[in-house]
């Protein structure tokens, strides 16, 4: 399903929806139903913060959100941070060393390229 499909569905009115293959609910079924707030888990509340990030980092997350048919790039950043936290096994010092090694490797490759 792409963005156009979602827009088309969102623009539909009740009169445009074909309910013929959906039988009506019985009184017994209605009596056993619970409100969604009792069925769905509560979301962890989000906290508004101000954070400064490199422009290219923000642009990368915005591009990821756009390629995923929309959505909030802020959710992508949140999910990336959550993913990192949940899978964190190494001490921060080891991770930082690895990042520095990778950055130095890229700098060496860049410096080795001939300049025009």
TALIN-V47433 format. One line per field, one symbol per residue. ss: DSSP state (h for helix, s for strand, l for the rest). Layout:
# TALIN-V47433
ss: ???
This chain:
# TALIN-V47433
ss: llhhhhhhhhhllhhhllllllllllhhhhhhlllhhhhlllllllllllllllhhhhhhhhhhhhhlllllhhhhhhhhhhhhhhhllllhhhhhhhhhhhhhhhhhhhhhllll
